């Protein structure tokens, strides 16, 4: 009987995802030879502190020496789950040039140094796979690179941060304000002690940079992405959105236009009928438009121990199959174009604008005049009087160049009849 090959790998990091990968390998031990054609053996796990007890992980596998992994000729796959830029970047490059294949879940690294890492993989003839860097357990990198390769993709947008989606869901469904919803997300472990990366849109910005690079075959880095978070969204904004039959979501949006690539993250009103509007709680979803496929949506859990480990393991199994068939390094960097990335001022959107104004005749006409003089057309408007002799005015515009809208906003802020500009949210 022919013996089953054994592929040895090392895991860098034994945190939530690292532990999940180890457990999945153990859980799938009998299935892997049939699925992948080889047994998978985790030979080493790199940690900072070997003395720390890690539940369910064999302490004999722990090492604090990267060189011990790098110089081991039997280790063929390195699974990087440390996070952050350094030393992960150095380790990945060294591993690739040592002839080891790499699987990573590191969105920070791929969003900033994806070009360098992909070039290192191509030069070394090794695989570098990173499905888990975007949207956790949802398959999206492989579909963009392979399944949808026959398309000219023009839009990739989605909910790619579970923390903010949970917060906005609670604000929408239960009428919570932002602070209360954030506190609940923190208590349940959905939000970190410092939630800045999530609520300010930074996490989503890294993910949309990665997806845009792949979808449009042109390098987009994190610094190219225009970013706004959800900290200024109020329960009042969400109630008004409902009146207009919209739902508020934090969206990553990437569009390929005739004049360049748009890449942005910000809160957005989307119609209740749009598929993304029904994606709630910590679920993520990515919506793709291509010239051949038309519309497609991928939905699932975007983070967590096993959803992310699932994506990591999918990549590992892919690498194992490639090793066995002698076809590693077959999918290299696809960024063969050099498309300009547009500034936010050069993009077009519709806008939701909520203002506090004097409650007297002519105010609405005055505001409409300022908007019209700057090529901003009003699509819908609601005015409600308050007891303080002020009125709240809510305007939804037609499609307008962002620069024109900003010009109008500058004038509105200087008008005595305008007491406050309370909210400004883009509309899909």
TIRO-940758 format. One record per residue (C-alpha): residue in one letter; x, y, z. Coordinates in steps of 0.001 Angstrom, whole numbers, padded with zeros to 6 digits, always signed. Layout:
<nodes>
aXYZ...
</nodes>
This chain:
<nodes>
x+000000+000000+000000x+001374+003425-000986x+002348+005568+002015x+000603+008892+002544x+002913+011929+002270x+003371+014117+005325x+003610+017906+004933x+005071+019710+007938x+004162+023276+008794x+004835+025878+011465x+002350+028312+012976x+003535+031790+013976x+001360+032901+016866x-000843+030960+019254x-003587+033491+019845x-007258+033099+018992x-006779+032230+015328x-003554+030266+015858x-005307+028135+018451x-008254+027700+016089x-005999+026477+013277x-004320+023968+015581x-007708+022655+016719x-008994+022431+013137x-005959+020423+012066x-006559+018017+014939x-010265+017836+014162x-009595+017145+010460x-006639+014781+010981x-008399+011737+009507x-010052+013699+006682x-007029+015680+005493x-005269+012828+003643x-008404+012378+001528x-009082+016088+001117x-005547+017253+000454x-003706+014081-000514x-001324+014317+002441x-001207+014336+006208x-000639+017744+007752x+001719+017907+010706x+002136+021054+012801x+005787+020727+013770x+006353+024061+015555x+004323+026929+017005x+006190+030214+017479x+005280+032114+020655x+006788+034914+022730x+006436+033097+026058x+006838+029332+026069x+005901+029080+029758x+002365+030388+029183x-000262+027629+029285x-002309+027448+026095x-005432+025371+026465x-005678+022512+023968x-002225+023120+022422x+000618+020624+022879x+003314+022497+024832x+006025+020381+023171x+005372+022183+019881x+006045+025651+021301x+009216+027522+020424x+010381+031098+020836x+013032+030770+018126x+012172+031884+014591x+015533+030583+013357x+014600+027118+014560x+011658+027194+012140x+013436+028993+009303x+016357+026566+009190x+014273+023393+009511x+014289+021866+005991x+011308+019638+006774x+008956+022565+007428x+007413+023429+004058x+004569+025757+005062x+004643+028754+007421x+001271+029968+008714x+001669+033572+009909x-000958+034550+012489x+001009+037032+014583x-000581+040172+013171x+001042+043596+012921x+003775+044684+010536x+007013+043611+012184x+008422+041078+012717x+005739+039386+010569x+006916+041124+007361x+010522+040052+007875x+009552+036504+008792x+007364+036084+005699x+010049+037370+003332x+012709+035179+004948x+010410+032149+004812x+009660+032680+001108x+013312+033021+000160x+014057+029910+002218x+011671+028054-000120x+008805+027833+002361x+005222+028564+001335x+003292+031091+003401x-000334+031420+004461x-001230+034601+006336x-004284+036272+007867x-002474+039597+008239x-004614+042364+006710x-002376+045165+008040x+000616+043663+006260x-001125+042812+002986x-002758+046267+002786x+000588+048053+003189x+003213+045658+001807x+001229+043333-000434x+003267+044270-003529x+006596+043545-001858x+005412+040245-000415x+003817+039043-003652x+006998+039919-005560x+009036+037934-003019x+006709+034962-003481x+006997+035174-007263x+010785+035470-007131x+011042+032419-004878x+008472+030336-006763x+006478+029885-003561x+002818+030238-002694x+001659+033224-000628x-002054+032918+000170x-004057+035332+002313x-007758+034452+002143x-008198+035027+005888x-006953+038630+005672x-010386+039817+004508x-013836+038937+005862x-012820+036008+008073x-014469+032791+006975x-016109+034267+003863x-014372+033157+000655x-013663+036367-001264x-009943+036553-002196x-010005+033269-004128x-013268+034138-005935x-011829+037515-006963x-008529+036008-008128x-009858+032847-009742x-013603+032262-009979x-014349+035784-011291x-011148+036212-013322x-013161+036161-016550x-014926+039389-015564x-014106+043047-015751x-015091+043929-012188x-016379+047452-011697x-017532+047445-008074x-016651+045678-004848x-018426+046882-001744x-019419+045411+001533x-019765+045191+005255x-016332+043974+006296x-016253+044793+010009x-018453+042822+012369x-018058+045148+015364x-019460+048190+013609x-022199+046161+011942x-023266+044854+015358x-023325+048388+016791x-025379+049779+013904x-027740+046786+014072x-028449+047482+017748x-028990+051166+017009x-031378+050274+014174x-033358+047395+015677x-033412+048408+019353x-033109+052195+019201x-029856+052278+021182x-027568+055260+020939x-023967+054771+019825x-022448+054706+023320x-024910+052097+024605x-024450+049859+021536x-020646+050079+021799x-020809+049135+025492x-022880+046068+024648x-020488+045072+021836x-017572+045395+024270x-019328+043357+026962x-019953+040540+024471x-016352+040567+023258x-017216+041876+019780x-015334+045137+020402x-011771+045428+021702x-010950+047410+024840x-009662+050020+022391x-012205+049881+019535x-010580+052618+017442x-009513+050409+014521x-013082+049155+014160x-015292+052170+014888x-013086+054652+013003x-013128+052444+009893x-009403+051580+009844x-009951+047820+009859x-012422+048056+006983x-010038+050385+005131x-007285+047776+005105x-009654+045119+003816x-011096+047228+001005x-007547+048157-000107x-006724+044464-000473x-009938+043659-002340x-009627+046655-004670x-006065+045667-005613x-007216+042191-006600x-010512+043152-008232x-009084+045919-010437x-005574+044455-011033x-003990+047673-009774x-002161+048263-006496x-004156+050066-003815x-002620+050595-000385x-004228+051504+002919x-003027+055105+002617x-005045+055457-000629x-008346+054790+001153x-010602+057648+002285x-011953+056689+005715x-014740+057828+008035x-015993+055865+011039x-019362+055540+012753x-018729+057530+015947x-020845+060483+014755x-023875+058404+013749x-026827+059012+016062x-030053+057166+016783x-031811+060174+015265x-029996+059707+011947x-031068+056082+011888x-034698+056974+012585x-034687+059432+009697x-033066+056829+007464x-035991+054515+008240x-038439+057253+007257x-036757+057395+003859x-036669+053546+003639x-032915+053306+004138x-030605+051435+006511x-027301+052860+007785x-024238+050609+007298x-020486+051134+007443x-019426+050179+003931x-016134+049668+002182x-016653+050784-001409x-014285+050282-004342x-015270+051309-007864x-013425+051145-011150x-014455+054204-013170x-013269+055678-016456x-011230+058282-014567x-009653+056000-011969x-010327+053897-008909x-012504+055045-006002x-011661+053432-002664x-013425+054582+000478x-014898+053515+003804x-017703+055486+005419x-021227+055151+006811x-023822+054990+004068x-027583+054933+003697x-028507+051972+001532x-032054+051090+000406x-033899+048568+002575x-034280+046446-000570x-030524+046123-001176x-029094+042692-000205x-026548+044303+002145x-029320+045960+004155x-030382+042595+005604x-026863+041693+006834x-027055+042130+010607x-025114+041733+013843x-021511+040510+013427x-022061+039076+009965x-020070+040412+007012x-020946+040463+003335x-019207+041479+000127x-021147+042545-002956x-019422+042304-006349x-020442+043571-009789x-018835+042272-012976x-019612+042581-016670x-020227+038836-017040x-021440+037666-013631x-023554+040814-013016x-024171+040893-009236x-022881+038362-006694x-022817+038485-002900x-020737+036538-000381x-021956+036486+003230x-020868+034867+006479x-018991+035373+009720x-016198+037853+009206x-014107+037145+012290x-013624+034790+015209x-011554+031761+016063x-013025+029147+013747x-014387+031287+010860x-010919+032800+010344x-009211+029446+010953x-011510+028010+008279x-010120+030454+005707x-006549+029755+006823x-007060+026011+006494x-008566+026401+003030x-005357+028127+001948x-003151+025537+003654x-004953+022699+001886x-004514+024554-001414x-000772+024843-000781x-000520+021146+000123x-002210+020189-003159x+000150+022493-005089x+003209+020980-003387x+002089+017463-004235x+001442+018352-007876x+004581+020450-008249x+002690+023591-009248x+003424+026093-006489x+003681+029784-007305x+001183+029503-010155x-000964+032474-009061x+001260+035521-008657x+000519+039198-008108x-002235+040288-010485x-001584+044031-010259x-000422+044555-013827x-002226+047908-014203x-001327+051280-012733x-004683+052984-012322x-004916+056356-010560x-006746+056433-007234x-009208+059322-007137x-009332+061818-004293x-012622+061815-002418x-013382+065312-003784x-013444+063882-007306x-016019+061176-006501x-019776+061441-006836x-022381+060546-004213x-025816+061371-002971x-025927+062913+000505x-028114+062861+003626x-027808+066218+005375x-029398+067033+008739x-029381+070662+009891x-030773+072783+012734x-032140+076017+011273x-034210+079042+012268x-037931+078306+012168x-039084+081130+009916x-040291+081597+006344x-037689+081583+003590x-035116+079394+005339x-035722+076331+003174x-035661+078493+000044x-032361+080035+001146x-030744+076683+001747x-032096+075274-001506x-030655+078305-003290x-027162+077710-001881x-027303+074052-002856x-028595+074839-006334x-025924+077475-006944x-023331+074750-006313x-024955+072203-008648x-026542+070259-005781x-030106+069115-006517x-032519+068153-003737x-034250+064778-004137x-036147+064647-000810x-036632+066974+002138x-038309+066773+005552x-038735+069714+007954x-039781+069270+011580x-040362+072081+014067x-038990+071833+017591x-040191+073580+020769x-037068+075773+020867x-038244+077796+017855x-035676+075971+015761x-036496+073569+012965x-034735+070395+011970x-034236+070051+008259x-033289+066788+006578x-032249+066836+002939x-031317+063989+000598x-029585+065168-002549x-029314+063777-006038x-025945+062531-007299x-023365+065303-007001x-019618+065797-007244x-018240+065734-003699x-016296+068966-004235x-019480+070812-005236x-021269+069541-002159x-018371+070596+000081x-018413+074065-001472x-022117+074366-000665x-021505+073104+002863x-018855+075781+003472x-021394+078497+002613x-024170+076880+004701x-021943+076857+007778x-021504+080627+007516x-025232+081430+007204x-026865+082885+010321x-030082+080950+009639x-028146+077652+009976x-027581+076924+013683x-025879+073542+013285x-025002+070937+010704x-025817+067842+012738x-025112+065003+010325x-023673+064319+006926x-023926+060762+005535x-023503+059534+001969x-026343+057696+000256x-025948+054694-002064
</nodes>
